[in-house]
């Protein structure tokens, strides 16, 4: 019996020594981080290199679908979107049913210029810094607090923020997570983790090195449940030296919540400052004033 316990003790000590970290593990961690960062640098080059990193603004137009439980309640709406990096955005949703008429972008020459009257279902959503506004035929109101919070969270974890801001933070940690499949395509999964323990995973096509998906998680402060938000990129085309996805799908906890199919894209347009200006003129929660 004593001999049995002695053998058991020696086996336990041997296993503990085998599991203990060694200097080689630290070297492997460093190699892993170096590989992850190198993959991100290759992705930036695939997107256009300095041309991609130096983008000041962007405009695109196409068709926009909001979905619930993976299904669209209608044919979607036409949209135009103007973005000035890093924190200004203007989204115009135009109610035209199934009729699609290309809309003019600033400086565009390959779209039909049309004049249109404002429809009662048209809406403009503007984000300027950490403020959001909604403009309808009733006037301009502050964006709903929950909608604004959701938008700011998505912007903070967007592909542009990760590749143009996050990775330049000297405290950022990089992890190569191995092979993953996105849309039947093999990708390299890379995760970046900031000093607030906030992370974004990027899925990079092994052949083209273009990003096919981003993913991040957050915990709802009310129910404490963890949520997963992802953005999927497809149908890349070269536009002004920049590889641009013409199909973007957003998912929430595995269900498709939004799809955008782009018709026209322009970069670095002469956007006037007023594009992102808005002033609140009414409160939708207050009853209308009696005349």
C-alpha positions in Angstrom: 0.0 0.0 0.0 2.8 2.4 0.9 4.5 1.6 -2.4 1.2 2.4 -4.3 0.9 5.9 -2.6 4.6 6.6 -3.4 4.1 5.8 -7.1 0.9 7.9 -7.1 2.8 10.9 -5.5 5.7 10.6 -8.0 3.2 10.5 -10.9 1.4 13.6 -9.6 4.6 15.5 -9.3 5.8 14.5 -12.7 2.5 15.7 -14.3 2.7 19.0 -12.4 6.2 19.6 -13.7 5.1 18.8 -17.3 2.2 21.3 -17.1 4.4 24.1 -15.7 5.1 27.0 -18.1 8.5 27.1 -19.7 10.4 29.9 -21.5 9.5 28.2 -24.8 5.8 28.9 -24.2 6.6 32.6 -23.9 8.5 32.5 -27.2 5.5 30.8 -28.8 3.2 33.5 -27.4 5.5 36.1 -29.0 5.5 34.3 -32.3 1.8 34.0 -32.1 1.3 37.8 -31.6 3.8 38.5 -34.4 2.0 36.3 -36.8 -1.4 37.9 -35.9 0.0 41.4 -36.4 1.7 40.4 -39.7 -1.7 39.1 -41.0 -3.4 42.4 -40.2 -0.6 44.3 -42.0 -1.1 42.0 -45.0 -4.9 42.7 -44.9 -4.3 46.4 -44.9 -2.1 46.0 -48.0 -4.8 43.9 -49.6 -7.4 46.6 -48.9 -5.2 49.3 -50.6 -2.4 50.0 -48.2 -1.8 53.8 -47.7 -4.8 54.6 -49.9 -7.0 52.7 -47.5 -5.4 54.2 -44.4 -5.6 57.7 -45.8 -9.3 57.7 -46.6 -10.9 60.9 -45.3 -14.5 60.3 -46.3 -16.8 57.9 -48.1 -20.1 58.0 -49.9 -22.2 55.0 -51.1 -25.7 54.4 -52.3 -27.8 51.3 -52.8 -30.5 49.2 -51.1 -30.9 48.8 -47.4 -32.8 45.9 -45.6 -33.6 45.7 -41.9 -34.5 42.2 -40.9 -36.2 40.5 -37.9 -35.6 36.9 -37.1 -33.7 36.7 -40.4 -36.6 37.8 -42.6 -37.2 41.2 -44.2 -40.7 42.7 -43.6 -40.6 44.4 -47.1 -38.5 45.1 -50.2 -36.1 47.3 -48.4 -35.4 51.0 -49.0 -33.1 53.0 -51.1 -30.3 54.7 -49.2 -27.4 57.1 -49.4 -24.7 57.2 -46.8 -21.9 59.7 -46.2 -19.1 59.1 -43.7 -16.3 61.2 -42.5 -13.7 59.4 -40.4 -13.5 58.9 -37.6 -16.9 59.8 -36.1 -19.3 61.5 -38.5 -22.0 59.7 -40.5 -25.1 60.7 -42.4 -27.6 58.0 -43.5 -30.5 58.9 -45.8 -33.3 56.3 -46.2 -35.6 57.0 -49.2 -39.0 55.4 -49.5 -39.5 54.3 -53.1 -40.8 50.8 -52.8 -39.4 48.5 -55.5 -38.4 51.4 -57.8 -34.6 51.9 -57.8 -33.3 55.2 -59.2 -29.5 55.8 -58.6 -29.1 58.9 -56.5 -26.5 61.6 -57.0 -23.4 61.5 -54.8 -21.2 64.6 -54.5 -18.9 64.6 -57.6 -20.5 61.5 -59.1 -20.7 61.2 -62.9 -22.0 57.7 -63.4 -25.4 58.0 -61.7 -28.7 59.6 -62.8 -29.3 62.9 -61.2 -32.9 63.1 -60.2 -35.0 65.7 -58.4 -37.4 64.3 -55.8 -40.0 65.5 -53.3 -39.5 64.5 -49.7 -41.7 61.5 -48.9 -43.4 61.2 -45.5 -41.5 58.0 -44.8 -38.1 59.4 -45.8 -35.7 59.6 -42.9 -32.2 60.9 -42.3 -30.0 59.7 -39.4 -26.9 61.8 -38.5 -24.1 60.9 -36.1 -21.6 63.6 -35.1 -19.2 62.5 -32.4 -21.2 60.9 -29.6 -24.5 62.5 -30.6 -27.2 61.2 -32.9 -30.2 62.8 -34.6 -33.2 61.7 -36.7 -34.7 63.9 -39.3 -38.2 63.2 -40.6 -41.1 65.3 -42.1 -41.9 66.3 -38.5 -38.5 67.8 -37.8 -35.2 66.9 -36.1 -35.2 64.9 -32.9 -32.4 63.5 -30.7 -31.9 59.8 -31.6 -33.4 57.2 -29.2 -30.8 56.6 -26.5 -30.8 52.8 -27.0 -30.4 53.2 -30.8 -27.6 55.6 -30.3 -25.8 53.4 -27.8 -26.1 50.4 -30.2 -24.7 52.5 -33.1 -21.7 53.8 -31.0 -20.9 50.3 -29.9 -20.9 49.0 -33.5 -18.7 52.0 -34.6 -16.2 51.4 -31.8 -15.8 47.8 -33.0 -16.0 48.4 -36.7 -13.4 47.2 -39.2 -12.2 50.7 -39.9 -11.7 51.5 -36.2 -9.7 48.3 -35.7 -7.4 48.6 -38.7 -7.0 52.4 -38.5 -7.0 53.0 -34.7 -6.9 50.0 -32.5 -3.8 48.3 -33.9 -1.8 51.5 -33.4 -2.3 51.4 -29.7 1.0 50.3 -28.1 -1.0 48.4 -25.3 -3.0 46.3 -27.8 -2.5 42.6 -27.7 -2.7 40.4 -30.8 -3.7 36.7 -31.0 -3.7 34.3 -34.0 -6.6 31.9 -33.3 -6.0 29.5 -36.2 -8.2 28.4 -39.1 -11.9 29.3 -39.4 -14.4 28.9 -42.2 -16.6 31.9 -43.3 -19.0 31.3 -46.2 -17.2 28.1 -47.2 -13.9 30.0 -47.5 -10.8 29.3 -45.3 -9.8 32.2 -43.2 -7.2 33.1 -40.6 -8.9 34.2 -37.4 -7.1 37.1 -35.6 -8.2 38.7 -32.3 -7.1 42.1 -31.0 -7.6 42.9 -27.3 -7.3 46.3 -25.8 -6.4 47.4 -22.2 -10.1 47.5 -21.3 -10.3 43.8 -22.0 -12.5 44.6 -25.0 -11.8 42.4 -28.1 -12.6 42.1 -31.8 -12.0 39.1 -33.9 -11.3 39.4 -37.7 -11.6 36.6 -40.2 -9.1 37.1 -43.1 -9.4 35.3 -46.4 -6.4 33.0 -46.7 -6.2 33.5 -50.5 -7.0 37.2 -50.9 -6.2 38.3 -47.3 -9.3 40.5 -47.4 -11.5 40.7 -44.2 -14.6 38.5 -44.6 -16.0 39.0 -41.1 -15.6 40.9 -37.8 -17.1 39.7 -34.5 -17.3 41.1 -31.0 -19.2 40.3 -27.8 -20.7 42.5 -25.1 -22.7 41.8 -22.0 -26.1 43.5 -21.5 -26.1 45.4 -18.3 -29.8 44.7 -17.7 -30.0 40.9 -18.1 -26.3 40.2 -17.9 -26.5 38.0 -21.1 -23.6 38.0 -23.5 -24.4 39.2 -27.1 -22.5 38.5 -30.2 -22.5 41.0 -33.1 -20.9 40.2 -36.5 -20.4 42.0 -39.8 -19.9 40.0 -43.0 -18.2 41.4 -46.1 -18.6 40.0 -49.6 -18.4 40.9 -53.3 -15.3 43.0 -53.1 -14.5 45.4 -56.0 -11.5 47.7 -56.6 -12.7 51.3 -56.3 -10.2 54.2 -56.5 -7.4 51.9 -55.5 -9.4 50.5 -52.5 -10.9 47.0 -52.3 -14.5 47.7 -51.3 -17.2 45.1 -50.2 -20.4 45.7 -52.1 -22.4 43.4 -49.9 -22.5 43.9 -46.1 -24.5 41.8 -43.7 -24.9 42.4 -40.0 -25.9 39.7 -37.5 -27.0 39.8 -33.9 -26.7 36.6 -31.9 -26.6 34.6 -35.1 -29.6 36.2 -36.7 -29.3 38.5 -39.7 -30.4 42.0 -38.6 -29.4 44.2 -41.6 -28.2 43.8 -45.1 -26.8 46.5 -47.4 -26.2 46.1 -51.2 -24.1 48.9 -52.6 -24.6 50.3 -56.1 -22.1 53.1 -56.1 -19.1 54.1 -53.9 -17.0 57.2 -53.9 -14.0 58.1 -51.6 -12.7 61.5 -50.6 -15.4 63.7 -51.9 -15.7 67.5 -51.3 -18.3 67.0 -48.6 -19.5 70.3 -47.0 -19.4 70.5 -43.2 -23.2 71.0 -43.2 -23.6 67.3 -44.3 -23.2 66.3 -40.7 -24.9 69.3 -39.0 -28.2 68.9 -37.1 -30.2 70.8 -34.5 -33.0 69.4 -32.4 -36.3 71.0 -33.3 -38.8 68.8 -31.5 -39.2 66.0 -28.9 -41.2 63.0 -30.3 -42.1 62.0 -26.7 -43.9 65.2 -26.0 -47.5 65.7 -27.2 -47.9 68.1 -30.2 -48.6 71.7 -29.2 -52.2 72.8 -29.7 -52.6 75.4 -32.4 
